[in-house]
Amino acid sequence: MKKLSALCLVAAVCWFGAVSLPAQLPTSDPNAPQTKTKAHQTSTKDVQEKLEKGLDSKNPAYAGSNIQSAVDDQTITLSGTVTSESQREMARQLAQAYAGNRKIVDRLMISR
């Protein structure tokens, strides 16, 4: 099941383009003062747009689904319906790929 979910996630990413991950930050002098205390996090708007595109029911991986996402600085909430547990897992994995430090809240319902 996990291999199927991973394969479906890869298919979804290929369908809509590569997942953009933050570039590795250059190493700095360990003796230098730390000026950044918070890790870089993708903006709420960018995450929302990427999820809307990735979770679109026109994507064959999400055929028959109706998934909405709500994003704020602390959470990504998935709601709506999916047709199977594998669609639910793929949606969660996609949200996790963009989440950064955000918590994933799964309110998806399976409709058969």
N, C-alpha and C positions, 0 to 999 in steps of 0.2 A: 504494500500500500504506500509506504514512504517512497519507494522508487517511482511509483506512478505519480505521486504528488510532485516529486522533484522534477520528473520529466515534464509534467504539465506546466510547472512553473517556468521551466526552461522554454517551453513552447510559447507561453504567454509573453515572456521577456523578448523572445525572438520576434514575435508578432508585432510588438509595440516598440521595440528598440531596447538597447542595453540599459540595465539599471545603472544609474550614475551614482557612484560611491565617492565619498570625499577623498581627495588626494592626500597622500601621506604628508604630514607636516615635516619640514626639515628638522633635524636634531639641532638643539641649541646648547649653549654653554650651561652646564649644570650649576655653575656658580652665579649665573645671571638672575636678577630678580624675576619672579613669576608675575607677569602682568595679565595673563589670561587665566581666569579661574573656571570658565565654563567651556565645555567642548562645543565645537562648531555643530550646529544643527540646521538642517535644511528648513527653509521658511515654511510656515503653515500653508501659504498659498501654493508654493511649488509642490509640496506633498499632496495637497488636495487635487491639483491638476493632474499629477502623475497617476494618482489612484483612479480618478475619473476615467482617464484614458485606458489604464490597465484593466479596470474592472468592467469595461463596456461590454454589454451583452452581444455586440457585434463580433467580439472575439470568440472564435469557435470553442475555446476552453470554457467559456461562461454562457454558452447557448442555453436559453430558457431561464436564465437567472435575472434577478432584479436587485442589484446590490447598490446601496448608497453608502457613502463614507462621509464622516464628519471629522474634521481635524482641528485641533487646537494645540497650544504649546506643550500640553502634557499627555494628550490621548489621541488615538485614532479609534473612532467607533464605526464598526461595520454593522449595517442593518439591512433588512430586506430579505429576499428569498433566494435560495440556491436549489438546484435539483438533486444534489448528492453531497455526501460527506467529503468526497474528493474536491468538489468545487469550493466547499467551505474551507478546507485546508489550504487550497491554492490561494484563496482570497486572503486568508490569515498570513500566509507566507509572503505574499506580495506586500501587504501592509507592513509586515515586519521588516522587509527589505528597505522601506522608506522611513521607518519609524524613528530612527535615531534613538533618543532617550525617551520617546513617547511610549506609553502603555497601550496595548491593543485591547479594545473592548469588543467582544464578539456577541452581537445580537442577531446573528443570521439564523433564519429558520429554514429547514429543509422541507420543500414541498414536492411531493411525489405525484 
